Amino acid sequence: MNAPLPRNAAQLHRTPAHPVDPVFIERWSPRAFTASAMPRSELMTMLEAARWAPSAYNIQPWRFVHAMRQDAHWDDFVGLLDPFNARWARNASALIFLLSDRFMPARDAGPATPSSTHAFDAGAAWAQLALQATMLGYQAHAMAGIMRDEVRTKLAVPDNFEIEIAIAVGRQASPASLPGGLREREVPSTRLALAQIAFAGRFPDPALD
């Protein structure tokens, strides 16, 4: 079997236009994992990094429900992914479901109120988890393809929580370990040019392009 891509493989495919820390380039979303166990302490470090993410009013709406390879919940967690994701994510070292509370906590005598930023805040926590995973020599791959109704039932998720994504975390394996059709896609993706996403003063008028 071919060797896994080197840890700095992303730097062969990605060139930042301005100086950034290498971790932002090295973080990507592979699907080939080694099917190896992960020390619980390292998963806790990733979740600790996520815990320190910023959030509106510091309400910290994110919640993480996790399973580690070979524990009693592993097969259940794999079964909560859609079939496309399950066929490669089963080789991860940990699976995590990210939830976010859709309501702001009640204050004083008032009721809980809907939050307009719960998903945004949870995304910040996911990003910090993913960057910490990269710093520890792992990669984290977020998945929207999950069985949401089954997740809510199986994991006893309260109604006020949105089921955002699942996250597979593991050490990279060779692309040759992937099922056919996925091997060719196992390449770090590029990004839009900065000029296409960042604008001075106002959003550009397409009619003037």
CYANA upper distance limits for C-alpha pairs under 8 A (distance plus 0.5 A):
  1 MET  CA    174 SER  CA      7.72
  1 MET  CA    176 ALA  CA      7.03
  1 MET  CA    177 SER  CA      7.97
  2 ASN  CA    174 SER  CA      6.17
  2 ASN  CA    175 PRO  CA      8.17
  2 ASN  CA    176 ALA  CA      6.79
  3 ALA  CA    173 ALA  CA      7.69
  3 ALA  CA    174 SER  CA      5.65
  4 PRO  CA    172 GLN  CA      6.75
  4 PRO  CA    173 ALA  CA      5.11
  4 PRO  CA    174 SER  CA      4.14
  4 PRO  CA    175 PRO  CA      7.16
  5 LEU  CA      9 ALA  CA      6.49
  5 LEU  CA    172 GLN  CA      7.90
  5 LEU  CA    173 ALA  CA      7.86
  5 LEU  CA    174 SER  CA      6.86
  5 LEU  CA    175 PRO  CA      8.24
  7 ARG  CA     26 GLU  CA      7.69
  7 ARG  CA    137 GLY  CA      8.11
  8 ASN  CA     12 LEU  CA      7.91
  8 ASN  CA     26 GLU  CA      6.49
  9 ALA  CA     13 HIS  CA      7.66
  9 ALA  CA     26 GLU  CA      7.90
  9 ALA  CA    188 PRO  CA      8.18
 10 ALA  CA     14 ARG  CA      6.36
 10 ALA  CA     25 ILE  CA      6.75
 10 ALA  CA     26 GLU  CA      5.77
 10 ALA  CA     27 ARG  CA      8.15
 10 ALA  CA     28 TRP  CA      7.88
 10 ALA  CA    187 VAL  CA      8.32
 10 ALA  CA    188 PRO  CA      5.91
 11 GLN  CA     15 THR  CA      7.12
 11 GLN  CA     25 ILE  CA      6.90
 11 GLN  CA     26 GLU  CA      7.12
 13 HIS  CA    187 VAL  CA      8.42
 13 HIS  CA    188 PRO  CA      6.93
 13 HIS  CA    189 SER  CA      7.85
 13 HIS  CA    190 THR  CA      7.47
 14 ARG  CA     25 ILE  CA      7.22
 14 ARG  CA    188 PRO  CA      8.12
 14 ARG  CA    189 SER  CA      8.09
 14 ARG  CA    190 THR  CA      6.37
 15 THR  CA     25 ILE  CA      8.50
 16 PRO  CA     20 VAL  CA      7.73
 16 PRO  CA     25 ILE  CA      8.20
 17 ALA  CA    194 LEU  CA      8.28
 20 VAL  CA     24 PHE  CA      7.54
 21 ASP  CA     25 ILE  CA      8.16
 22 PRO  CA     26 GLU  CA      6.61
 23 VAL  CA     27 ARG  CA      6.48
 23 VAL  CA    131 LEU  CA      7.31
 23 VAL  CA    134 THR  CA      7.37
 23 VAL  CA    135 MET  CA      7.37
 24 PHE  CA    131 LEU  CA      7.83
 26 GLU  CA    134 THR  CA      7.62
 27 ARG  CA    130 ALA  CA      7.76
 27 ARG  CA    131 LEU  CA      6.91
 27 ARG  CA    134 THR  CA      6.22
 27 ARG  CA    139 GLN  CA      7.26
 28 TRP  CA    139 GLN  CA      7.35
 28 TRP  CA    140 ALA  CA      8.03
 28 TRP  CA    141 HIS  CA      8.05
 28 TRP  CA    188 PRO  CA      6.48
 28 TRP  CA    189 SER  CA      8.06
 29 SER  CA    139 GLN  CA      7.14
 29 SER  CA    140 ALA  CA      6.65
 29 SER  CA    141 HIS  CA      5.12
 29 SER  CA    142 ALA  CA      7.98
 29 SER  CA    188 PRO  CA      7.74
 30 PRO  CA    139 GLN  CA      7.63
 30 PRO  CA    140 ALA  CA      8.28
 30 PRO  CA    141 HIS  CA      7.06
 30 PRO  CA    172 GLN  CA      7.64
 30 PRO  CA    186 GLU  CA      6.57
 30 PRO  CA    187 VAL  CA      7.98
 30 PRO  CA    188 PRO  CA      8.00
 31 ARG  CA     88 TRP  CA      6.61
 31 ARG  CA     89 ALA  CA      7.36
 31 ARG  CA    141 HIS  CA      7.81
 31 ARG  CA    172 GLN  CA      8.41
 31 ARG  CA    178 LEU  CA      8.02
 31 ARG  CA    186 GLU  CA      7.40
 32 ALA  CA     88 TRP  CA      7.27
 32 ALA  CA     91 ASN  CA      8.07
 32 ALA  CA    172 GLN  CA      6.21
 32 ALA  CA    173 ALA  CA      5.53
 32 ALA  CA    174 SER  CA      6.83
 32 ALA  CA    175 PRO  CA      6.22
 32 ALA  CA    177 SER  CA      6.97
 32 ALA  CA    178 LEU  CA      6.41
 32 ALA  CA    186 GLU  CA      8.15
 33 PHE  CA     88 TRP  CA      8.25
 33 PHE  CA     89 ALA  CA      8.16
 33 PHE  CA     91 ASN  CA      5.90
 33 PHE  CA     92 ALA  CA      5.92
 33 PHE  CA     93 SER  CA      8.41
 33 PHE  CA    170 GLY  CA      6.21
 33 PHE  CA    171 ARG  CA      5.97
 33 PHE  CA    172 GLN  CA      5.08
 33 PHE  CA    173 ALA  CA      5.17
 33 PHE  CA    174 SER  CA      8.29
 34 THR  CA     91 ASN  CA      6.66
 34 THR  CA     92 ALA  CA      7.37
 34 THR  CA     93 SER  CA      8.46
 34 THR  CA    170 GLY  CA      7.52
 34 THR  CA    171 ARG  CA      6.33
 34 THR  CA    172 GLN  CA      6.50
 34 THR  CA    173 ALA  CA      5.40
 35 ALA  CA     90 ARG  CA      8.05
 35 ALA  CA     91 ASN  CA      4.61
 35 ALA  CA     92 ALA  CA      5.96
 35 ALA  CA     93 SER  CA      6.66
 35 ALA  CA    170 GLY  CA      8.12
 36 SER  CA     69 ARG  CA      8.16
 36 SER  CA     91 ASN  CA      8.05
 36 SER  CA     92 ALA  CA      7.78
 36 SER  CA     93 SER  CA      6.31
 36 SER  CA    170 GLY  CA      8.11
 36 SER  CA    171 ARG  CA      8.17
 37 ALA  CA     68 MET  CA      8.15
 37 ALA  CA     69 ARG  CA      6.39
 37 ALA  CA     70 GLN  CA      8.17
 37 ALA  CA     93 SER  CA      5.82
 38 MET  CA     42 GLU  CA      7.55
 38 MET  CA     43 LEU  CA      7.88
 38 MET  CA     68 MET  CA      8.02
 38 MET  CA     69 ARG  CA      8.11
 38 MET  CA     93 SER  CA      6.10
 38 MET  CA     94 ALA  CA      7.86
 38 MET  CA    170 GLY  CA      8.10
 39 PRO  CA     43 LEU  CA      7.45
 40 ARG  CA     44 MET  CA      6.74
 40 ARG  CA     68 MET  CA      8.38
 41 SER  CA     45 THR  CA      6.76
 42 GLU  CA     46 MET  CA      6.98
 42 GLU  CA    136 LEU  CA      8.24
 43 LEU  CA     47 LEU  CA      6.84
 43 LEU  CA     94 ALA  CA      8.27
 44 MET  CA     48 GLU  CA      6.42
 45 THR  CA     49 ALA  CA      6.77
 45 THR  CA    132 GLN  CA      8.16
 46 MET  CA     50 ALA  CA      6.96
 46 MET  CA    128 GLN  CA      8.35
 46 MET  CA    129 LEU  CA      5.49
 46 MET  CA    130 ALA  CA      8.05
 46 MET  CA    132 GLN  CA      5.99
 46 MET  CA    133 ALA  CA      6.44
 47 LEU  CA     51 ARG  CA      6.65
 47 LEU  CA    129 LEU  CA      6.58
 48 GLU  CA     52 TRP  CA      7.31
 48 GLU  CA    129 LEU  CA      8.46
 49 ALA  CA     53 ALA  CA      7.76
 49 ALA  CA    125 ALA  CA      8.34
 49 ALA  CA    128 GLN  CA      6.32
 49 ALA  CA    129 LEU  CA      6.21
 49 ALA  CA    132 GLN  CA      7.00
 50 ALA  CA    124 ALA  CA      8.34
 50 ALA  CA    125 ALA  CA      4.94
 50 ALA  CA    126 TRP  CA      6.88
 50 ALA  CA    127 ALA  CA      8.10
 50 ALA  CA    128 GLN  CA      5.58
 50 ALA  CA    129 LEU  CA      5.36
 51 ARG  CA     60 GLN  CA      8.44
 51 ARG  CA    125 ALA  CA      7.24
 52 TRP  CA    125 ALA  CA      8.05
 53 ALA  CA     60 GLN  CA      8.47
 53 ALA  CA    121 ASP  CA      8.28
 53 ALA  CA    124 ALA  CA      6.48
 53 ALA  CA    125 ALA  CA      5.56
 53 ALA  CA    128 GLN  CA      7.24
 54 PRO  CA     58 ASN  CA      7.23
 54 PRO  CA     60 GLN  CA      8.06
 54 PRO  CA    121 ASP  CA      7.40
 54 PRO  CA    124 ALA  CA      7.47
 54 PRO  CA    125 ALA  CA      8.17
 55 SER  CA     59 ILE  CA      6.76
 55 SER  CA     60 GLN  CA      6.16
 55 SER  CA     61 PRO  CA      8.22
 55 SER  CA    121 ASP  CA      5.62
 55 SER  CA    124 ALA  CA      8.45
 56 ALA  CA     60 GLN  CA      8.22
 56 ALA  CA    117 THR  CA      7.40
 56 ALA  CA    121 ASP  CA      7.70
 59 ILE  CA    104 MET  CA      7.68
 59 ILE  CA    105 PRO  CA      8.07
 60 GLN  CA    121 ASP  CA      7.85
 60 GLN  CA    122 ALA  CA      8.49
 61 PRO  CA    100 SER  CA      5.57
 61 PRO  CA    101 ASP  CA      5.39
 61 PRO  CA    102 ARG  CA      8.16
 61 PRO  CA    118 HIS  CA      6.42
 61 PRO  CA    121 ASP  CA      7.57
 61 PRO  CA    122 ALA  CA      7.24
 62 TRP  CA     98 LEU  CA      7.33
 62 TRP  CA     99 LEU  CA      6.11
 62 TRP  CA    100 SER  CA      4.98
 62 TRP  CA    101 ASP  CA      7.10
 62 TRP  CA    118 HIS  CA      8.13
 62 TRP  CA    121 ASP  CA      7.85
 62 TRP  CA    122 ALA  CA      5.63
 62 TRP  CA    125 ALA  CA      7.76
 63 ARG  CA     98 LEU  CA      6.40
 63 ARG  CA     99 LEU  CA      5.54
 63 ARG  CA    100 SER  CA      6.59
 63 ARG  CA    101 ASP  CA      8.46
 64 PHE  CA     96 ILE  CA      6.84
 64 PHE  CA     97 PHE  CA      6.16
 64 PHE  CA     98 LEU  CA      5.37
 64 PHE  CA     99 LEU  CA      6.80
 65 VAL  CA     96 ILE  CA      6.09
 65 VAL  CA     97 PHE  CA      5.69
 65 VAL  CA     98 LEU  CA      7.26
 65 VAL  CA    155 LEU  CA      8.39
 66 HIS  CA     94 ALA  CA      7.61
 66 HIS  CA     95 LEU  CA      6.19
 66 HIS  CA     96 ILE  CA      4.74
 66 HIS  CA     97 PHE  CA      6.81
 67 ALA  CA     71 ASP  CA      7.35
 67 ALA  CA     73 HIS  CA      6.38
 67 ALA  CA     74 TRP  CA      6.21
 67 ALA  CA     77 PHE  CA      7.51
 67 ALA  CA     94 ALA  CA      6.29
 67 ALA  CA     95 LEU  CA      5.95
 67 ALA  CA     96 ILE  CA      6.99
 68 MET  CA     73 HIS  CA      8.18
 68 MET  CA     74 TRP  CA      6.79
 68 MET  CA     93 SER  CA      6.61
 68 MET  CA     94 ALA  CA      4.91
 68 MET  CA     95 LEU  CA      6.98
 69 ARG  CA     74 TRP  CA      6.32
 69 ARG  CA     92 ALA  CA      7.84
 69 ARG  CA     93 SER  CA      5.69
 69 ARG  CA     94 ALA  CA      6.25
 70 GLN  CA     74 TRP  CA      6.67
 73 HIS  CA     77 PHE  CA      6.77
 74 TRP  CA     78 VAL  CA      6.81
 74 TRP  CA     95 LEU  CA      8.38
 75 ASP  CA     79 GLY  CA      6.66
 76 ASP  CA     80 LEU  CA      7.03
 77 PHE  CA     81 LEU  CA      7.66
 77 PHE  CA     95 LEU  CA      7.41
 78 VAL  CA     86 ALA  CA      6.29
 78 VAL  CA     89 ALA  CA      7.86
 78 VAL  CA     90 ARG  CA      6.49
 78 VAL  CA     95 LEU  CA      8.34
 79 GLY  CA     86 ALA  CA      7.56
 80 LEU  CA    146 ILE  CA      6.51
 80 LEU  CA    147 MET  CA      5.82
 80 LEU  CA    148 ARG  CA      8.26
 80 LEU  CA    150 GLU  CA      7.03
 80 LEU  CA    151 VAL  CA      6.55
 81 LEU  CA     85 ASN  CA      6.49
 81 LEU  CA     86 ALA  CA      5.87
 81 LEU  CA    145 GLY  CA      6.88
 81 LEU  CA    146 ILE  CA      4.80
 81 LEU  CA    147 MET  CA      6.31
 81 LEU  CA    166 ALA  CA      8.33
 82 ASP  CA     86 ALA  CA      6.49
 82 ASP  CA    145 GLY  CA      5.98
 82 ASP  CA    146 ILE  CA      5.47
 82 ASP  CA    147 MET  CA      6.57
 83 PRO  CA     87 ARG  CA      6.76
 84 PHE  CA     88 TRP  CA      8.15
 84 PHE  CA    145 GLY  CA      8.44
 85 ASN  CA     89 ALA  CA      6.29
 85 ASN  CA    143 MET  CA      8.01
 85 ASN  CA    145 GLY  CA      7.30
 86 ALA  CA     90 ARG  CA      6.18
 87 ARG  CA    179 PRO  CA      8.41
 88 TRP  CA     92 ALA  CA      8.35
 88 TRP  CA    178 LEU  CA      7.31
 88 TRP  CA    179 PRO  CA      8.18
 89 ALA  CA    168 ALA  CA      6.57
 91 ASN  CA    170 GLY  CA      8.38
 92 ALA  CA    168 ALA  CA      6.29
 92 ALA  CA    169 VAL  CA      6.04
 92 ALA  CA    170 GLY  CA      5.25
 92 ALA  CA    171 ARG  CA      8.02
 93 SER  CA    168 ALA  CA      7.96
 93 SER  CA    169 VAL  CA      6.25
 93 SER  CA    170 GLY  CA      5.21
 93 SER  CA    171 ARG  CA      8.06
 94 ALA  CA    168 ALA  CA      6.47
 94 ALA  CA    169 VAL  CA      5.73
 94 ALA  CA    170 GLY  CA      7.18
 95 LEU  CA    166 ALA  CA      7.45
 95 LEU  CA    167 ILE  CA      6.11
 95 LEU  CA    168 ALA  CA      5.28
 95 LEU  CA    169 VAL  CA      6.92
 96 ILE  CA    166 ALA  CA      5.99
 96 ILE  CA    167 ILE  CA      5.45
 96 ILE  CA    168 ALA  CA      7.10
 97 PHE  CA    163 ILE  CA      8.03
 97 PHE  CA    164 GLU  CA      8.06
 97 PHE  CA    165 ILE  CA      6.45
 97 PHE  CA    166 ALA  CA      4.85
 97 PHE  CA    167 ILE  CA      6.77
 98 LEU  CA    122 ALA  CA      8.07
 98 LEU  CA    126 TRP  CA      8.38
 98 LEU  CA    163 ILE  CA      6.98
 98 LEU  CA    164 GLU  CA      6.10
 98 LEU  CA    165 ILE  CA      5.94
 98 LEU  CA    166 ALA  CA      6.56
 98 LEU  CA    167 ILE  CA      8.06
 99 LEU  CA    122 ALA  CA      7.97
 99 LEU  CA    161 PHE  CA      6.58
 99 LEU  CA    162 GLU  CA      5.98
 99 LEU  CA    163 ILE  CA      5.19
 99 LEU  CA    164 GLU  CA      5.87
 99 LEU  CA    165 ILE  CA      7.90
100 SER  CA    118 HIS  CA      6.32
100 SER  CA    119 ALA  CA      6.82
100 SER  CA    122 ALA  CA      6.63
100 SER  CA    161 PHE  CA      5.78
100 SER  CA    162 GLU  CA      5.67
100 SER  CA    163 ILE  CA      7.26
100 SER  CA    164 GLU  CA      7.43
101 ASP  CA    118 HIS  CA      6.77
101 ASP  CA    160 ASN  CA      6.41
101 ASP  CA    161 PHE  CA      4.90
101 ASP  CA    162 GLU  CA      6.77
102 ARG  CA    114 PRO  CA      6.41
102 ARG  CA    115 SER  CA      5.96
102 ARG  CA    116 SER  CA      8.32
102 ARG  CA    118 HIS  CA      6.35
102 ARG  CA    160 ASN  CA      6.22
102 ARG  CA    161 PHE  CA      6.22
102 ARG  CA    162 GLU  CA      6.90
103 PHE  CA    112 ALA  CA      6.52
103 PHE  CA    113 THR  CA      5.78
103 PHE  CA    114 PRO  CA      4.77
103 PHE  CA    115 SER  CA      5.34
103 PHE  CA    118 HIS  CA      8.27
103 PHE  CA    160 ASN  CA      7.42
104 MET  CA    112 ALA  CA      5.99
104 MET  CA    113 THR  CA      5.66
104 MET  CA    114 PRO  CA      6.38
104 MET  CA    115 SER  CA      5.85
105 PRO  CA    111 PRO  CA      8.24
105 PRO  CA    112 ALA  CA      5.47
105 PRO  CA    113 THR  CA      7.52
106 ALA  CA    110 GLY  CA      6.19
106 ALA  CA    111 PRO  CA      5.31
106 ALA  CA    112 ALA  CA      4.55
106 ALA  CA    113 THR  CA      7.54
107 ARG  CA    111 PRO  CA      7.49
107 ARG  CA    112 ALA  CA      7.86
117 THR  CA    121 ASP  CA      6.48
118 HIS  CA    122 ALA  CA      6.66
119 ALA  CA    123 GLY  CA      6.64
119 ALA  CA    164 GLU  CA      7.91
120 PHE  CA    124 ALA  CA      7.05
121 ASP  CA    125 ALA  CA      7.09
122 ALA  CA    126 TRP  CA      6.76
123 GLY  CA    127 ALA  CA      6.73
124 ALA  CA    128 GLN  CA      6.94
125 ALA  CA    129 LEU  CA      6.78
126 TRP  CA    130 ALA  CA      6.66
127 ALA  CA    131 LEU  CA      6.70
128 GLN  CA    132 GLN  CA      6.64
129 LEU  CA    133 ALA  CA      6.65
129 LEU  CA    140 ALA  CA      8.49
130 ALA  CA    134 THR  CA      6.87
130 ALA  CA    139 GLN  CA      7.36
130 ALA  CA    140 ALA  CA      5.81
130 ALA  CA    141 HIS  CA      8.37
131 LEU  CA    135 MET  CA      6.82
132 GLN  CA    136 LEU  CA      6.83
133 ALA  CA    137 GLY  CA      6.98
133 ALA  CA    138 TYR  CA      5.50
133 ALA  CA    139 GLN  CA      6.12
133 ALA  CA    140 ALA  CA      6.93
133 ALA  CA    169 VAL  CA      8.12
134 THR  CA    138 TYR  CA      5.48
134 THR  CA    139 GLN  CA      5.76
134 THR  CA    140 ALA  CA      8.05
137 GLY  CA    171 ARG  CA      7.47
138 TYR  CA    169 VAL  CA      7.27
138 TYR  CA    170 GLY  CA      5.87
138 TYR  CA    171 ARG  CA      5.22
138 TYR  CA    172 GLN  CA      7.49
139 GLN  CA    169 VAL  CA      6.24
139 GLN  CA    170 GLY  CA      6.29
139 GLN  CA    171 ARG  CA      6.76
139 GLN  CA    172 GLN  CA      7.49
140 ALA  CA    167 ILE  CA      6.90
140 ALA  CA    168 ALA  CA      6.07
140 ALA  CA    169 VAL  CA      4.89
140 ALA  CA    170 GLY  CA      7.26
141 HIS  CA    167 ILE  CA      5.99
141 HIS  CA    168 ALA  CA      5.67
141 HIS  CA    169 VAL  CA      6.97
142 ALA  CA    165 ILE  CA      6.89
142 ALA  CA    166 ALA  CA      6.25
142 ALA  CA    167 ILE  CA      4.91
142 ALA  CA    168 ALA  CA      7.01
143 MET  CA    165 ILE  CA      6.02
143 MET  CA    166 ALA  CA      5.58
143 MET  CA    167 ILE  CA      6.49
143 MET  CA    168 ALA  CA      8.30
144 ALA  CA    164 GLU  CA      7.81
144 ALA  CA    165 ILE  CA      5.53
144 ALA  CA    166 ALA  CA      7.13
145 GLY  CA    165 ILE  CA      8.29
146 ILE  CA    151 VAL  CA      8.39
146 ILE  CA    165 ILE  CA      7.84
146 ILE  CA    166 ALA  CA      7.52
147 MET  CA    151 VAL  CA      6.54
148 ARG  CA    152 ARG  CA      6.72
148 ARG  CA    163 ILE  CA      7.20
149 ASP  CA    153 THR  CA      6.93
150 GLU  CA    154 LYS  CA      6.30
151 VAL  CA    155 LEU  CA      6.13
151 VAL  CA    156 ALA  CA      8.25
151 VAL  CA    157 VAL  CA      7.97
151 VAL  CA    163 ILE  CA      8.38
152 ARG  CA    156 ALA  CA      6.06
152 ARG  CA    157 VAL  CA      5.22
152 ARG  CA    158 PRO  CA      7.95
152 ARG  CA    163 ILE  CA      8.08
153 THR  CA    157 VAL  CA      7.24
157 VAL  CA    161 PHE  CA      7.22
173 ALA  CA    177 SER  CA      7.46
174 SER  CA    178 LEU  CA      8.35
175 PRO  CA    183 ARG  CA      5.71
175 PRO  CA    184 GLU  CA      8.47
175 PRO  CA    186 GLU  CA      6.64
176 ALA  CA    183 ARG  CA      6.74
177 SER  CA    183 ARG  CA      8.40
178 LEU  CA    182 LEU  CA      6.57
178 LEU  CA    183 ARG  CA      6.17
179 PRO  CA    183 ARG  CA      7.38
181 GLY  CA    185 ARG  CA      8.12
182 LEU  CA    186 GLU  CA      7.12
192 LEU  CA    196 GLN  CA      6.86
192 LEU  CA    197 ILE  CA      7.79
193 ALA  CA    197 ILE  CA      7.61
194 LEU  CA    198 ALA  CA      6.36
195 ALA  CA    199 PHE  CA      7.43
199 PHE  CA    203 PHE  CA      6.64
199 PHE  CA    204 PRO  CA      7.73
204 PRO  CA    208 LEU  CA      8.41
205 ASP  CA    209 ASP  CA      7.66
